[in-house]
């Protein structure tokens, strides 16, 4: 790496960025379906648990792909499958 950043800090930074992106995606999904399509999501606690599980699953998948692919071009190809 070109900077003096520790590997742990680098990975945590990537994970935190993915968590923020995933939370934003779920929030958009929730708000659009709730207010535009009038969908009833049910118990708010269950929705919160679903959002947390979704965030961990997507972040884990993104980190797995980032660890396995050799470069950015291969990652783009992997996500398009």
TORTIDREN-19404 format. One record per residue (C-alpha): residue number from 1; residue in three letters; x, y, z. Coordinates in Angstrom, 1 decimal. Layout:
residues N
> NUM;ALA;X;Y;Z
...
//
This chain:
residues 81
> 1;UNK;0.0;0.0;0.0
> 2;UNK;1.1;3.5;-0.7
> 3;UNK;0.1;5.0;2.7
> 4;UNK;1.2;4.2;6.2
> 5;UNK;-2.3;2.9;7.1
> 6;UNK;-2.5;-0.3;8.9
> 7;UNK;-4.3;-3.2;7.3
> 8;UNK;-6.9;-3.3;10.0
> 9;UNK;-7.7;0.4;9.6
> 10;UNK;-8.0;-0.1;5.8
> 11;UNK;-10.4;-3.0;6.1
> 12;UNK;-12.5;-1.3;8.8
> 13;UNK;-12.7;1.8;6.6
> 14;UNK;-13.9;-0.3;3.6
> 15;UNK;-16.4;-2.1;5.9
> 16;UNK;-17.7;1.1;7.4
> 17;UNK;-18.2;2.6;3.9
> 18;UNK;-20.1;-0.5;2.8
> 19;UNK;-22.2;-0.4;6.0
> 20;UNK;-23.2;3.2;5.3
> 21;UNK;-24.1;2.4;1.7
> 22;UNK;-26.1;-0.6;2.7
> 23;UNK;-28.1;1.3;5.4
> 24;UNK;-28.8;4.0;2.8
> 25;UNK;-30.1;1.4;0.3
> 26;UNK;-32.3;-0.2;2.9
> 27;UNK;-33.7;3.1;4.0
> 28;UNK;-34.6;4.0;0.4
> 29;UNK;-36.2;0.6;-0.1
> 30;UNK;-38.2;1.0;3.1
> 31;UNK;-39.3;4.6;2.5
> 32;UNK;-40.3;4.1;-1.1
> 33;UNK;-42.3;0.9;-0.4
> 34;UNK;-43.8;2.4;2.7
> 35;UNK;-44.9;5.8;1.4
> 36;UNK;-45.1;5.4;-2.4
> 37;UNK;-46.6;1.9;-2.6
> 38;UNK;-48.3;2.0;0.9
> 39;UNK;-46.7;-1.3;1.9
> 40;UNK;-47.1;-2.4;5.5
> 41;UNK;-43.8;-3.6;6.9
> 42;UNK;-45.3;-4.8;10.2
> 43;UNK;-43.6;-4.7;13.5
> 44;UNK;-40.9;-1.9;13.6
> 45;UNK;-38.6;-4.1;15.8
> 46;UNK;-38.7;-6.9;13.2
> 47;UNK;-37.9;-4.4;10.4
> 48;UNK;-34.9;-3.1;12.4
> 49;UNK;-33.7;-6.7;12.9
> 50;UNK;-34.2;-7.3;9.2
> 51;UNK;-32.2;-4.2;8.3
> 52;UNK;-29.3;-5.2;10.6
> 53;UNK;-29.2;-8.7;9.2
> 54;UNK;-29.4;-7.3;5.6
> 55;UNK;-26.5;-4.9;6.4
> 56;UNK;-24.3;-7.6;7.8
> 57;UNK;-25.0;-10.0;4.9
> 58;UNK;-24.4;-7.4;2.2
> 59;UNK;-21.3;-6.1;3.9
> 60;UNK;-19.9;-9.6;4.3
> 61;UNK;-20.5;-10.4;0.7
> 62;UNK;-18.9;-7.2;-0.5
> 63;UNK;-15.8;-7.8;1.7
> 64;UNK;-15.6;-11.4;0.4
> 65;UNK;-15.7;-10.3;-3.2
> 66;UNK;-13.1;-7.6;-2.4
> 67;UNK;-10.8;-10.2;-0.8
> 68;UNK;-11.1;-12.7;-3.7
> 69;UNK;-10.9;-10.6;-6.8
> 70;UNK;-7.5;-9.4;-8.0
> 71;UNK;-8.5;-5.9;-9.3
> 72;UNK;-11.4;-3.5;-9.7
> 73;UNK;-12.3;-4.7;-13.2
> 74;UNK;-12.7;-8.2;-12.0
> 75;UNK;-14.9;-7.0;-9.2
> 76;UNK;-17.2;-5.2;-11.6
> 77;UNK;-17.5;-8.4;-13.6
> 78;UNK;-18.2;-10.4;-10.5
> 79;UNK;-21.1;-8.1;-9.4
> 80;UNK;-22.7;-8.3;-12.9
> 81;UNK;-23.3;-12.1;-12.6
//
